[in-house]
Protein backbone atom coordinates (compact mmCIF):
# COMPACT_ATOMS: atom_id res chain seq x y z
CA UNK A 1 0.00 0.00 0.00
CA UNK A 2 1.05 3.62 -0.33
CA UNK A 3 2.44 5.14 2.88
CA UNK A 4 -0.20 6.64 5.11
CA UNK A 5 -0.22 10.40 5.60
CA UNK A 6 -0.15 10.19 9.40
CA UNK A 7 0.02 7.72 12.27
CA UNK A 8 -3.31 6.09 13.00
CA UNK A 9 -4.74 6.39 9.48
CA UNK A 10 -6.64 3.29 8.34
CA UNK A 11 -5.10 1.19 5.54
CA UNK A 12 -7.03 0.83 2.27
CA UNK A 13 -10.12 -1.41 2.40
CA UNK A 14 -8.46 -4.13 0.32
CA UNK A 15 -5.50 -4.30 2.71
CA UNK A 16 -7.77 -4.36 5.76
CA UNK A 17 -9.79 -7.20 4.23
CA UNK A 18 -6.63 -9.20 3.47
CA UNK A 19 -5.42 -8.70 7.05
CA UNK A 20 -8.67 -10.20 8.40
CA UNK A 21 -8.16 -13.37 6.33
CA UNK A 22 -4.46 -13.83 7.11
CA UNK A 23 -2.95 -16.17 9.69
CA UNK A 24 0.11 -13.93 10.10
CA UNK A 25 0.35 -10.18 9.45
CA UNK A 26 3.73 -8.42 9.36
CA UNK A 27 3.45 -4.63 9.33
CA UNK A 28 6.61 -2.79 8.14
CA UNK A 29 5.23 0.73 7.69
CA UNK A 30 6.56 4.26 7.92
CA UNK A 31 3.45 5.60 9.70
CA UNK A 32 1.86 3.44 12.38
CA UNK A 33 -1.40 1.63 11.62
CA UNK A 34 -1.38 -0.10 15.01
CA UNK A 35 -4.24 1.95 16.41
CA UNK A 36 -6.74 1.25 13.65
CA UNK A 37 -9.89 -0.80 13.13
CA UNK A 38 -7.91 -2.88 10.60
CA UNK A 39 -5.50 -4.19 13.24
CA UNK A 40 -8.25 -4.66 15.83
CA UNK A 41 -10.42 -6.59 13.37
CA UNK A 42 -7.53 -8.76 12.13
CA UNK A 43 -6.64 -9.72 15.71
CA UNK A 44 -10.29 -10.47 16.47
CA UNK A 45 -10.31 -12.78 13.43
CA UNK A 46 -7.34 -14.70 14.85
CA UNK A 47 -4.34 -13.22 13.06
CA UNK A 48 -0.92 -13.15 14.68
CA UNK A 49 0.36 -9.61 14.08
CA UNK A 50 3.90 -8.23 14.31
CA UNK A 51 4.24 -4.45 14.01
CA UNK A 52 7.47 -2.98 12.62
CA UNK A 53 6.74 0.75 12.38
CA UNK A 54 9.55 3.04 11.17
CA UNK A 55 12.09 0.20 11.05
CA UNK A 56 15.65 0.78 9.89
CA UNK A 57 18.49 -1.70 9.25
CA UNK A 58 20.03 -0.50 12.53
CA UNK A 59 16.90 -1.43 14.48
CA UNK A 60 17.01 -4.89 12.90
CA UNK A 61 20.56 -5.49 14.12
CA UNK A 62 21.14 -3.63 17.39
CA UNK A 63 19.36 -2.43 20.49
CA UNK A 64 16.01 -3.79 21.60
CA UNK A 65 16.00 -6.56 19.00
CA UNK A 66 18.87 -8.22 20.93
CA UNK A 67 16.72 -8.81 24.04
CA UNK A 68 15.76 -12.27 25.24
CA UNK A 69 12.02 -11.99 24.63
CA UNK A 70 11.18 -15.33 26.21
CA UNK A 71 13.10 -14.46 29.37
CA UNK A 72 11.30 -11.12 29.81
CA UNK A 73 7.87 -12.55 28.93
CA UNK A 74 6.88 -13.56 32.51
CA UNK A 75 7.69 -10.11 33.90
CA UNK A 76 5.77 -8.41 31.11
CA UNK A 77 2.73 -10.61 31.74
CA UNK A 78 2.92 -9.95 35.50
CA UNK A 79 3.02 -6.17 35.04
CA UNK A 80 0.12 -6.33 32.58
CA UNK A 81 -1.90 -8.35 35.10
CA UNK A 82 -1.17 -5.83 37.85
CA UNK A 83 -2.53 -3.11 35.56
CA UNK A 84 -5.57 -5.18 34.66
CA UNK A 85 -6.40 -5.96 38.29
CA UNK A 86 -6.24 -2.32 39.37
CA UNK A 87 -9.15 0.07 39.79
CA UNK A 88 -7.09 3.25 40.04
CA UNK A 89 -3.57 4.07 38.86
CA UNK A 90 -1.34 6.95 39.92
CA UNK A 91 1.72 7.90 37.86
CA UNK A 92 4.41 10.28 39.09
CA UNK A 93 7.90 11.10 37.84
CA UNK A 94 10.91 13.19 38.91
CA UNK A 95 10.18 15.46 35.94
CA UNK A 96 6.83 16.49 37.40
CA UNK A 97 4.22 14.07 36.09
CA UNK A 98 1.33 13.56 38.52
CA UNK A 99 -1.55 11.74 36.82
CA UNK A 100 -4.36 9.58 38.18
CA UNK A 101 -7.04 7.65 36.32
CA UNK A 102 -9.55 4.85 36.74
CA UNK A 103 -9.00 1.58 34.89
CA UNK A 104 -11.32 -0.93 36.57
CA UNK A 105 -12.47 -3.54 34.07
CA UNK A 106 -9.95 -2.61 31.40
CA UNK A 107 -7.59 -5.30 30.18
CA UNK A 108 -3.84 -5.25 30.64
CA UNK A 109 -1.80 -5.94 27.51
CA UNK A 110 1.55 -7.74 27.54
CA UNK A 111 3.54 -6.96 24.39
CA UNK A 112 6.72 -9.04 24.44
CA UNK A 113 7.36 -9.58 20.72
CA UNK A 114 6.06 -13.17 20.62
CA UNK A 115 2.45 -13.49 19.47
CA UNK A 116 -0.22 -16.15 19.71
CA UNK A 117 -3.41 -16.35 17.67
CA UNK A 118 -5.45 -13.17 18.05
CA UNK A 119 -2.56 -11.12 19.45
CA UNK A 120 -0.39 -8.30 18.18
CA UNK A 121 2.96 -7.06 19.41
CA UNK A 122 5.28 -4.24 18.47
CA UNK A 123 8.97 -5.05 17.90
CA UNK A 124 11.42 -4.47 19.54
CA UNK A 125 9.60 -2.63 22.32
CA UNK A 126 8.58 -4.77 25.27
CA UNK A 127 5.83 -3.11 27.26
CA UNK A 128 2.83 -3.69 29.47
CA UNK A 129 -0.03 -1.29 28.96
CA UNK A 130 -3.64 -0.53 29.76
CA UNK A 131 -6.28 2.05 28.88
CA UNK A 132 -7.82 4.57 31.29
CA UNK A 133 -11.58 4.71 31.52
CA UNK A 134 -12.62 7.65 29.39
CA UNK A 135 -13.09 10.90 31.28
CA UNK A 136 -11.29 9.81 34.46
CA UNK A 137 -7.71 11.01 33.94
CA UNK A 138 -6.73 14.08 35.96
CA UNK A 139 -3.42 15.82 36.59
CA UNK A 140 -0.25 16.73 34.72
CA UNK A 141 1.92 14.87 32.20
CA UNK A 142 5.54 15.96 31.87
CA UNK A 143 7.21 14.36 28.86
CA UNK A 144 10.98 14.69 29.32
CA UNK A 145 12.27 11.84 27.13
CA UNK A 146 10.75 11.53 23.67
CA UNK A 147 7.75 12.06 21.43
CA UNK A 148 8.77 9.78 18.54
CA UNK A 149 6.20 11.17 16.11
CA UNK A 150 5.75 14.26 13.95
CA UNK A 151 9.50 14.55 13.45
CA UNK A 152 10.00 15.42 17.14
CA UNK A 153 12.00 12.50 18.58
CA UNK A 154 14.04 13.28 21.67
CA UNK A 155 12.68 16.37 23.39
CA UNK A 156 15.08 19.22 24.13
CA UNK A 157 12.66 20.80 26.61
CA UNK A 158 9.94 19.09 28.68
CA UNK A 159 6.42 19.08 27.23
CA UNK A 160 3.90 19.82 29.98
CA UNK A 161 0.29 18.78 29.44
CA UNK A 162 -2.56 19.63 31.77
CA UNK A 163 -5.23 16.92 31.93
CA UNK A 164 -8.83 17.42 32.98
CA UNK A 165 -11.72 14.93 32.77
CA UNK A 166 -9.78 12.60 30.51
CA UNK A 167 -8.50 15.13 28.00
CA UNK A 168 -5.43 17.31 27.53
CA UNK A 169 -6.59 20.89 27.99
CA UNK A 170 -3.29 22.77 27.77
CA UNK A 171 0.19 22.13 26.35
CA UNK A 172 3.27 24.14 27.32
CA UNK A 173 6.98 23.87 26.51
CA UNK A 174 9.35 24.60 23.67
CA UNK A 175 9.63 23.45 20.07
CA UNK A 176 8.21 19.97 20.66
CA UNK A 177 5.21 21.36 22.53
CA UNK A 178 4.40 23.72 19.69
CA UNK A 179 4.60 20.95 17.08
CA UNK A 180 2.33 18.71 19.14
CA UNK A 181 -0.14 21.50 19.90
CA UNK A 182 -0.40 22.51 16.25
CA UNK A 183 -0.88 18.94 15.04
CA UNK A 184 -3.58 18.06 17.57
CA UNK A 185 -5.50 21.23 16.75
CA UNK A 186 -5.30 20.48 13.03
CA UNK A 187 -7.46 17.35 13.39
CA UNK A 188 -10.46 19.29 14.65
CA UNK A 189 -11.44 16.33 16.83
CA UNK A 190 -11.59 16.41 20.65
CA UNK A 191 -10.69 12.72 20.76
CA UNK A 192 -7.18 13.59 19.60
CA UNK A 193 -6.66 14.90 23.15
CA UNK A 194 -8.00 11.75 24.84
CA UNK A 195 -5.80 10.07 27.46
CA UNK A 196 -5.67 6.66 25.82
CA UNK A 197 -2.90 4.58 27.35
CA UNK A 198 -0.37 3.99 30.06
CA UNK A 199 2.54 1.92 28.74
CA UNK A 200 5.52 0.73 30.80
CA UNK A 201 8.83 0.05 29.02
CA UNK A 202 10.43 -3.28 29.98
CA UNK A 203 13.18 -3.96 27.41
CA UNK A 204 16.67 -3.52 28.94
CA UNK A 205 18.24 -3.48 25.48
CA UNK A 206 16.14 -0.64 24.00
CA UNK A 207 17.83 2.75 23.56
CA UNK A 208 16.32 6.22 23.73
CA UNK A 209 17.09 7.38 20.21
CA UNK A 210 13.99 9.03 18.72
CA UNK A 211 12.68 5.90 16.98
CA UNK A 212 9.23 4.95 18.27
CA UNK A 213 9.60 1.21 18.78
CA UNK A 214 12.97 1.64 20.50
CA UNK A 215 12.02 4.56 22.72
CA UNK A 216 8.74 3.13 24.04
CA UNK A 217 10.42 -0.07 25.25
CA UNK A 218 13.25 1.55 27.24
CA UNK A 219 13.39 0.10 30.74
CA UNK A 220 13.07 2.99 33.19
CA UNK A 221 10.40 4.84 31.22
CA UNK A 222 6.67 4.90 30.78
CA UNK A 223 4.53 6.62 28.19
CA UNK A 224 1.10 8.16 28.14
CA UNK A 225 -0.66 7.55 24.85
CA UNK A 226 -3.13 10.13 23.57
CA UNK A 227 -5.85 9.73 20.94
CA UNK A 228 -7.08 6.29 19.88
CA UNK A 229 -7.47 3.59 22.53
CA UNK A 230 -9.66 0.97 20.84
CA UNK A 231 -6.91 -1.50 19.88
CA UNK A 232 -5.70 -1.61 23.50
CA UNK A 233 -9.07 -2.17 25.15
CA UNK A 234 -10.61 1.30 25.20
CA UNK A 235 -13.46 2.60 23.07
CA UNK A 236 -12.07 5.79 21.54
CA UNK A 237 -11.14 6.17 17.86
CA UNK A 238 -9.31 9.39 17.10
CA UNK A 239 -7.48 10.64 14.00
CA UNK A 240 -4.15 9.90 15.71
CA UNK A 241 -2.29 8.12 18.50
CA UNK A 242 0.90 9.66 19.91
CA UNK A 243 2.95 8.61 22.93
CA UNK A 244 4.55 11.00 25.42
CA UNK A 245 7.54 9.25 27.05
CA UNK A 246 8.97 10.16 30.45
CA UNK A 247 11.92 9.03 32.53
CA UNK A 248 11.93 7.10 35.83
CA UNK A 249 8.23 6.92 36.71
CA UNK A 250 6.70 5.54 39.87
CA UNK A 251 3.46 3.71 39.12
CA UNK A 252 1.03 2.89 41.92
CA UNK A 253 -1.92 0.55 41.36
CA UNK A 254 -4.56 0.64 44.10
CA UNK A 255 -2.00 1.92 46.59
CA UNK A 256 0.70 -0.62 45.71
CA UNK A 257 3.88 0.36 43.86
CA UNK A 258 4.19 -1.88 40.79
CA UNK A 259 7.00 -0.01 39.04
CA UNK A 260 9.62 2.17 40.70
CA UNK A 261 11.78 4.37 38.48
CA UNK A 262 13.65 1.64 36.58
CA UNK A 263 12.33 -1.71 37.78
CA UNK A 264 9.05 -3.61 38.07
CA UNK A 265 7.98 -4.70 41.55
CA UNK A 266 5.58 -7.53 40.70
BELHUTA-V191598 format. One record per backbone hydrogen bond with DSSP energy under -0.5 kcal/mol. CO is the residue of the C=O (numbers start at 0). NH is the residue of the N-H. If there is no record, write none. Layout:
BEGIN
co-><CO,CO>
nh-><NH,NH>
END
This chain:
BEGIN
co-><5,11,12,13,14,15,16,17,17,18,22,24,25,26,26,28,31,33,35,36,37,38,39,40,41,42,46,46,47,48,49,50,51,55,56,57,57,61,62,63,66,67,68,69,71,72,73,74,75,76,77,78,79,80,81,82,83,86,86,87,88,89,90,91,92,96,97,98,99,100,101,102,106,108,108,109,110,115,118,120,125,126,127,128,129,132,136,137,138,139,140,140,141,142,144,145,146,146,148,152,157,158,158,159,160,161,161,162,163,165,166,169,171,173,174,175,176,177,178,179,180,181,182,183,183,184,188,189,190,192,193,193,196,197,198,198,199,200,201,202,202,206,209,210,210,211,213,214,216,217,219,220,221,222,222,223,224,224,225,225,228,228,228,235,235,235,239,241,242,243,244,244,245,247,248,249,249,250,250,251,251,252,255,257,258,258,259,259,262>
nh-><8,15,16,17,18,19,20,20,21,21,47,49,27,28,51,53,7,35,39,40,41,42,43,44,46,45,48,117,24,120,26,122,54,59,60,60,61,64,65,66,68,71,72,73,75,76,77,78,79,80,81,82,83,84,85,85,104,102,103,253,100,251,98,249,95,92,139,90,137,88,132,105,130,110,128,111,126,118,48,50,201,110,199,108,197,135,165,99,162,97,142,160,143,158,154,244,148,152,151,146,159,142,160,171,140,168,169,138,166,194,163,161,159,177,178,179,180,181,182,183,184,185,186,186,188,187,191,192,193,167,195,226,224,129,200,222,127,219,203,205,218,208,211,213,214,215,216,217,202,220,247,200,245,198,224,243,195,196,227,241,231,232,233,228,229,237,227,225,244,223,144,145,221,93,260,91,251,257,258,89,253,255,252,264,250,260,261,262,259>
END
